[in-house]
Amino acid sequence: MLQKWKRKGKRFRHVEKDGEETTELSVKIRAAKFRDLPMSLRILIVNLSLFLILCAVFFMAGAYLYAPQAAGRNYVEACLAGDWNSAYDVCQFPDSTFLSRKNYVNAMTWKAKQDGTDGQETPEIKSFFMRRKQNLETGENRIYTVRYTLKGMSDSQEETLEIAAGDTVKWNFKEWYVVPKDSCVTDVEITVPADASFYLDGVQVGKKYLKETADNVSIYKIPYLFLGGHTIELTEKQKDPYREIVLVQDNSSMEFLPDLKLNDSTGKTIADRAEEENPSAPSKMNFPPTPPYRKPPKNSTSSSAMPT
């Protein structure tokens, strides 16, 4: 195009417009249509545009999926639906044997039954909003104010969530988890008989949790325990096990000192051993059996009849 203009004797002259120095050539280039550009240049521009669009979509999707707001909304929706498995997936708890997924699901399910919220229809969230409140002094935890409105209700619900950063996934995107402060308690003391084996939610409580033993009782200190229902089981050799389901609402101390009874097999063994050691002792099996009653035949005189 430039050579064509040179053959026609075109001259370049400067044009002042809005404080910018331009030329007739630059004006012509800006006014040129896209189809007038060379094919290679058009392909390059199209590919570059598609690449920029894909990058924008990728980062927008990543910012939505791997964001504190996504973790907060997933947690609220799971709690409203009573889906405790999904709620556990977006939560971050201290590393403890007693804070397993199974214990969380059982505890929260039992708590929902006691509160009367189990089995209710799942409410639908009409609007959801999270606003960053503050940062904690340590780590990357953040405090958010969550406000949401349920369908069919005019009043909005508000709560505060602590969000913690997890591992980096890719391209500086991080996993975010909710740190629910109202889901577990710490340092719960439980007193049980010293000779009994102590099981909490099916897991035997080891000696490392034993605080002290005195007066035939043992006091265990549980570092973490979910709020809600838990199963206490005590076992002792040759005795029937003891089981009880308790509702933990705070970190108050608990005491379980039942009178464990001998089981049937142990009682029979003790009785048999006592009989072997003292064979002269009376036993109900030493008495002869009572003969069966026979009805007297007709026309026979009763032995109790008076003589005439």
Secondary structure as GFF3:
##gff-version 3
##sequence-region A 1 308
A	DSSP	alpha_helix	2	7	.	.	.	ID=ss1
A	DSSP	beta_strand	14	17	.	.	.	ID=ss2
A	DSSP	beta_strand	20	23	.	.	.	ID=ss3
A	DSSP	alpha_helix	24	31	.	.	.	ID=ss4
A	DSSP	three_ten_helix	34	36	.	.	.	ID=ss5
A	DSSP	alpha_helix	39	65	.	.	.	ID=ss6
A	DSSP	alpha_helix	68	81	.	.	.	ID=ss7
A	DSSP	alpha_helix	84	89	.	.	.	ID=ss8
A	DSSP	alpha_helix	101	115	.	.	.	ID=ss9
A	DSSP	beta_strand	125	135	.	.	.	ID=ss10
A	DSSP	beta_strand	142	150	.	.	.	ID=ss11
A	DSSP	beta_strand	157	170	.	.	.	ID=ss12
A	DSSP	beta_strand	173	178	.	.	.	ID=ss13
A	DSSP	beta_strand	184	193	.	.	.	ID=ss14
A	DSSP	beta_strand	197	200	.	.	.	ID=ss15
A	DSSP	beta_strand	203	204	.	.	.	ID=ss16
A	DSSP	three_ten_helix	207	209	.	.	.	ID=ss17
A	DSSP	beta_strand	210	214	.	.	.	ID=ss18
A	DSSP	beta_strand	217	226	.	.	.	ID=ss19
A	DSSP	beta_strand	228	235	.	.	.	ID=ss20
A	DSSP	beta_strand	242	248	.	.	.	ID=ss21
A	DSSP	beta_strand	254	255	.	.	.	ID=ss22
A	DSSP	alpha_helix	264	277	.	.	.	ID=ss23
A	DSSP	three_ten_helix	284	286	.	.	.	ID=ss24
###
